Amino acid sequence: MLNYIWFGFFLTAFASCIYQALAHDNNAIFAQVVQATFDMATLSVEIAIGLAGVLCLWLGFFTIAERAGFVKLLTKLFRPLFKRLMPEVPSDHPAIGSVTMNMAANMLGLDNAATPLGLKAMQDLQNLNAKKDTASNAQILFLVLNTSSVTLLPVTIFLFRAQQGSTDPTAVFIPILLATCASTLAGLLLVAYIQGLKLFNKTVLLYALGFGTLIALLMYFLLAGNPDSLNERSSLLGNLLLLLVIITFLTMGFVRKINVYEAFIDGAKQGFEVAIKIIPYLVAMLVAIGVLRASLVLDAVLAGIEKTVATMGLNTEFVAALPTALMRPFSGSGARAMLLETMNTHGVDSFAANVAAIMQGSTETTFYVLTIYFGSVGIKRVRHAIGCGLFADVIGIIAAIIIGYWFFA
């Protein structure tokens, strides 16, 4: 599947270049596309190098947590749930702990911590994978939950809106939470259907009730005070929880007489190795995305969508926000650039900018996550991972549009 998609990006871009040159005498587009390949290749290495330090940091802390027994503690806590969601993973396997910690980091919007923890979880799941080049059911479920994971604290989007002069930077908080819940639920239900998982049982429902209660308490904490300080409270809570996680790891290790320094170094060595290993996968995907963007394919797609929506007699205001949606599955930085461009063009508090912000916060960079996670363990056959991940993205985008009209139209 990934093979066809990757080739399709280049073929579509080339066809667009030929059309631009013959129909619009735009011969410069060939140079633009070629330059994009060099720019994206350079960016890929820069991302990997930048990621190396973060990987070393968090895999170091994670090694301390493993040796101190923290992972076993999480394993016991979430064993009943993941026994239902990932029946092929033994209930006492460390993968359950690493998967849980990655999910927690994603929910708190701690991207720097979530990526290395996710890579660790994928490696743990790979150790159980009988076909090393083919994604297992557990790995697919884990990846789809990552590409559509609930982000409770979208602080970065608040900061973007504040920097652009929004009169209410946190106005999109509740819409983002609702839309990201929709995308996560859609991804989970589709994977469960394909893999034959039984979600409607007492165990899963009890965990769902507990999760819903935690979300309600968090929203109460964030919304109970002055609305103008919501961004500040979100940032405070996220950073406080992150620091508490680090201190908990170190304290548990020290109390249990673990040499925390040596454990950290051992884990950090793994981080550097992983960062180097993912460079070829990053180059492959980011170059393909850069070529697609430079060839003006996205512009043509937007024009077609707007014409179709207008023909149906529907409101076309949301179309201006679609560049963020179309770029989001492929590139986080590209989607952020599209979001800022929409803010600058239409106004930070415009309908289009609000919908774009909801889209940015309700979905993940599906192809980027797939490339990083599966590439780190050498998986080539992804089975239904892409389809399920993109389905969750589509539901998240549709939800963002509907919720945007609900809140801001």
C-alpha positions in Angstrom: 0.0 0.0 0.0 2.7 2.5 1.0 4.6 1.6 -2.2 1.7 2.6 -4.4 1.0 5.8 -2.5 4.7 6.9 -2.5 5.0 6.2 -6.3 1.6 7.9 -6.8 2.9 11.2 -5.2 5.7 11.4 -7.7 3.7 10.4 -10.7 0.9 12.9 -9.9 3.5 15.6 -9.3 5.1 14.9 -12.6 1.8 15.0 -14.5 1.0 18.3 -12.9 4.4 19.7 -14.0 3.8 18.6 -17.6 0.3 20.2 -17.5 1.6 23.5 -16.0 4.4 23.7 -18.6 2.1 23.0 -21.7 -1.1 24.7 -20.6 0.2 27.7 -18.7 3.8 28.0 -20.0 5.1 27.6 -16.5 8.4 26.0 -17.2 9.8 27.2 -13.9 7.8 24.6 -12.1 10.3 21.9 -13.0 13.0 23.8 -11.1 10.7 24.3 -8.2 9.9 20.6 -7.9 13.6 19.6 -8.2 14.6 22.2 -5.6 11.9 20.8 -3.3 13.5 17.4 -3.4 16.8 18.9 -2.2 15.1 21.0 0.5 13.1 18.1 1.8 16.1 15.8 1.9 18.0 18.3 3.9 15.0 18.9 6.2 14.8 15.1 6.8 18.3 14.9 8.2 17.8 18.1 10.3 14.7 16.5 11.8 16.5 13.3 12.6 19.4 15.1 14.2 17.0 17.3 16.2 15.1 14.1 17.2 18.3 12.4 18.4 18.7 14.5 21.5 15.0 14.1 22.5 15.2 10.3 21.9 18.4 10.1 24.0 16.7 12.1 26.8 13.4 10.2 27.0 14.7 6.7 26.3 17.2 7.3 29.0 14.5 8.2 31.5 12.4 5.3 30.2 15.2 2.8 30.9 15.3 4.1 34.5 11.5 3.5 34.7 11.9 0.0 33.4 14.6 -1.0 35.8 12.8 0.6 38.7 9.6 -1.4 38.1 7.4 1.5 36.9 6.6 -0.2 33.6 5.5 -3.3 35.5 3.2 -1.1 37.7 1.5 0.3 34.6 1.3 -3.1 33.1 -0.7 -4.4 36.1 -2.9 -1.3 36.0 -3.9 -1.6 32.3 -3.5 -5.3 31.8 -7.3 -6.0 31.7 -7.9 -3.3 29.0 -5.1 -4.2 26.7 -5.9 -7.9 27.1 -9.1 -7.0 25.2 -7.5 -4.5 22.7 -4.3 -6.5 22.0 -5.2 -10.1 22.7 -1.9 -11.4 21.1 0.3 -9.4 23.6 1.0 -11.3 26.8 -0.6 -9.6 29.8 2.7 -9.3 31.6 4.8 -8.0 28.6 6.6 -4.6 29.0 4.9 -3.5 25.7 1.8 -2.7 27.7 3.6 -0.3 29.9 5.4 1.5 27.1 2.2 1.7 25.0 0.4 3.2 28.1 3.1 5.8 28.7 3.0 6.9 25.0 -0.7 7.3 25.1 -0.5 9.4 28.3 2.1 11.7 26.7 0.0 12.1 23.6 -3.1 13.0 25.7 -1.1 15.7 27.5 0.2 17.2 24.3 3.8 16.3 25.2 5.0 15.6 21.7 8.7 15.6 22.7 8.1 12.8 25.1 5.4 10.9 23.1 7.6 10.2 20.1 10.5 8.4 21.8 8.0 6.5 24.1 6.1 5.5 20.9 9.2 4.2 19.3 10.0 2.2 22.4 6.5 0.8 22.4 6.7 -0.2 18.7 10.0 -2.0 19.4 8.5 -3.9 22.3 5.6 -4.9 20.0 8.0 -5.9 17.3 9.7 -8.3 19.7 6.4 -10.3 19.7 5.9 -10.0 15.9 6.3 -13.3 14.1 6.6 -11.6 10.7 9.2 -8.9 11.1 8.5 -7.1 7.9 4.7 -7.1 8.3 2.7 -5.1 10.9 1.0 -7.1 13.5 -2.6 -6.4 14.7 -1.3 -4.9 17.9 1.1 -2.6 16.1 -1.6 -1.4 13.7 -4.0 -0.6 16.6 -1.2 1.2 18.4 -0.3 3.3 15.3 -3.9 4.2 14.6 -4.5 5.3 18.2 -1.3 7.5 17.8 -2.4 9.0 14.5 -5.8 9.9 16.0 -5.0 10.2 19.7 -6.9 12.6 22.0 -4.8 15.7 22.8 -6.2 17.3 25.9 -3.8 20.2 25.9 -3.3 21.8 22.5 -1.0 24.5 23.9 0.9 25.0 20.6 -2.3 26.0 18.8 -3.2 28.5 21.6 0.3 30.0 21.2 -0.1 30.4 17.4 -3.4 32.1 17.8 -2.1 34.4 20.6 1.0 35.4 18.5 -1.3 36.3 15.6 -3.3 38.6 17.8 -6.4 36.6 18.5 -8.9 38.2 20.9 -9.6 34.8 22.4 -6.7 32.3 21.7 -8.3 29.5 23.7 -11.7 29.7 21.9 -10.9 26.5 20.0 -10.1 24.4 23.0 -13.5 22.6 23.4 -14.0 22.2 19.7 -10.6 20.6 19.3 -11.4 18.2 22.2 -14.7 17.2 20.7 -13.2 16.7 17.2 -10.2 14.7 18.4 -12.4 12.4 20.4 -14.4 11.8 17.3 -11.4 10.9 15.2 -10.0 8.6 18.0 -13.3 6.8 18.4 -13.6 6.3 14.6 -10.1 4.9 14.3 -10.6 2.5 17.2 -14.0 1.2 16.0 -12.7 0.6 12.5 -9.6 -1.3 13.7 -11.8 -3.3 16.1 -14.2 -4.2 13.3 -11.4 -5.4 11.0 -9.5 -7.3 13.7 -12.7 -8.7 15.3 -12.1 -7.0 18.7 -15.0 -7.1 21.1 -15.2 -3.6 22.6 -18.6 -3.8 24.2 -17.8 -5.7 27.4 -17.7 -4.7 31.0 -13.9 -4.3 31.2 -13.6 -1.8 28.2 -16.7 0.1 29.3 -15.4 0.6 32.8 -12.1 1.9 31.5 -14.1 4.2 29.1 -16.1 5.5 32.1 -12.9 6.2 34.0 -11.3 7.9 31.0 -14.5 10.1 30.6 -14.4 11.0 34.2 -10.7 12.1 34.0 -11.6 14.3 30.9 -14.5 15.9 32.8 -12.2 16.7 35.8 -9.5 18.1 33.5 -12.0 20.3 31.7 -13.4 21.5 35.0 -9.9 22.5 36.1 -9.2 24.3 32.9 -12.5 26.0 32.4 -13.4 26.8 36.0 -11.2 29.9 36.3 -10.8 33.0 34.3 -11.1 32.2 30.6 -8.3 34.5 29.7 -5.8 32.4 31.8 -6.9 29.1 30.2 -3.7 29.0 28.0 -1.6 29.6 31.1 -3.3 26.9 33.1 -3.0 24.4 30.3 0.8 25.1 29.9 1.3 24.9 33.7 -0.5 21.6 34.0 1.3 20.0 31.1 4.8 21.0 32.2 4.0 20.2 35.8 2.9 16.7 34.9 5.9 16.2 32.7 8.3 17.2 35.5 6.4 14.9 37.9 6.9 12.0 35.5 10.7 12.6 35.4 10.9 13.0 39.2 8.8 9.8 39.7 11.2 7.8 37.5 14.3 9.1 39.2 12.9 8.7 42.7 11.7 5.1 42.1 15.0 4.2 40.7 17.0 5.7 43.5 14.8 4.2 46.2 15.1 0.8 44.7 18.9 1.2 44.6 19.2 1.5 40.8 22.2 3.3 39.4 20.0 6.0 37.7 22.9 7.6 35.9 24.1 4.4 34.3 20.6 3.4 33.4 20.0 6.8 31.8 23.2 6.4 29.7 22.2 2.9 28.5 18.9 4.2 27.3 20.3 7.3 25.7 22.6 5.1 23.5 19.5 3.4 22.1 18.0 6.9 21.2 20.9 7.8 19.0 20.8 4.5 17.1 17.1 4.9 16.4 17.5 8.5 15.2 20.1 7.4 12.6 18.0 4.4 11.5 14.9 6.5 10.6 16.7 9.0 8.3 16.1 7.0 5.0 12.4 6.6 5.8 12.1 10.4 6.6 13.9 11.3 3.3 11.6 9.0 1.3 8.4 10.4 2.7 9.2 14.1 3.1 10.7 14.4 -0.4 7.5 12.9 -1.9 5.4 15.4 0.1 7.6 18.3 -1.0 7.3 17.3 -4.6 3.5 17.1 -4.4 3.3 20.5 -2.8 5.7 22.2 -5.2 3.9 20.9 -8.3 0.7 22.8 -7.3 -1.3 19.6 -7.0 -2.8 20.8 -3.7 -4.0 24.1 -5.3 -5.8 22.1 -8.0 -7.4 19.8 -5.4 -8.8 22.8 -3.4 -10.2 24.5 -6.5 -12.0 21.3 -7.4 -13.4 20.8 -3.9 -14.7 24.4 -3.8 -16.4 24.0 -7.1 -18.0 20.7 -6.1 -19.3 22.1 -2.8 -20.7 25.2 -4.5 -22.5 23.1 -7.1 -24.2 21.2 -4.2 -25.5 24.5 -2.9 -23.5 24.2 0.4 -21.5 26.8 2.2 -17.9 27.0 0.9 -16.4 29.0 3.8 -14.7 25.9 5.2 -12.8 25.2 1.9 -10.3 28.0 2.9 -9.3 25.8 5.9 -8.7 22.6 3.8 -5.0 23.2 3.1 -4.3 22.4 6.7 -6.5 19.3 6.6 -4.9 18.1 3.3 -1.3 18.6 4.6 -1.9 17.4 8.2 -1.7 13.6 7.4 1.6 14.1 5.6 3.6 16.8 7.5 3.2 18.4 10.9 5.4 21.4 10.0 3.6 21.8 6.6 0.2 21.8 8.3 1.4 24.4 10.8 2.6 26.5 7.9 -0.8 26.1 6.2 -2.6 27.1 9.5 -0.5 30.2 9.8 -1.1 31.1 6.2 -4.8 30.8 6.7 -4.6 33.0 9.8 -2.6 35.7 7.9 -4.8 35.6 4.8 -8.3 35.5 6.4 -7.6 36.8 9.9 -6.8 34.8 13.0 -10.3 34.9 14.4 -12.0 34.3 11.0 -14.2 31.2 10.5 -11.6 29.7 8.2 -8.8 30.1 10.7 -10.9 28.7 13.5 -11.8 25.6 11.5 -8.1 25.2 10.4 -7.1 25.3 14.1 -9.6 22.6 15.0 -8.3 20.5 12.1 -4.8 20.9 13.3 -5.6 19.8 16.8 -8.0 17.0 16.0 -5.8 14.8 13.8 -2.1 13.7 13.5 0.5 13.4 10.9 -0.5 9.9 9.8 2.2 9.3 7.2 4.9 10.8 9.3 4.0 8.7 12.3 3.7 5.6 10.1 7.1 6.3 8.6 8.8 6.9 11.9 7.2 4.1 13.9 7.2 1.3 11.3 10.5 2.5 9.8 12.2 2.2 13.2 11.5 -1.5 13.3 11.9 -2.3 9.6 8.2 -3.0 8.8 7.4 -2.8 5.0 3.9 -4.3 4.8 1.6 -2.1 6.8 -1.7 -3.9 6.0 -4.7 -1.9 7.0 -2.8 0.7 9.1 -2.9 3.4 6.4 -6.6 2.9 5.6 -7.7 3.0 9.3 -5.4 6.0 10.1 -6.7 8.0 7.1 -10.3 7.0 8.0 -9.8 8.5 11.5 -8.3 11.6 9.8 -11.3 12.0 7.5 -13.8 11.7 10.4 -11.7 14.2 12.4 -11.8 16.7 9.5 -15.5 16.3 9.0 -16.1 16.7 12.7 -13.9 19.8 12.7 -16.0 21.3 10.0 -19.3 20.5 11.6 -18.1 21.7 15.1 -16.6 24.8 13.5 -20.0 25.8 12.0 -21.6 24.9 15.4 -19.3 27.1 17.4 -18.2 29.9 15.1 -20.6 30.3 12.1 
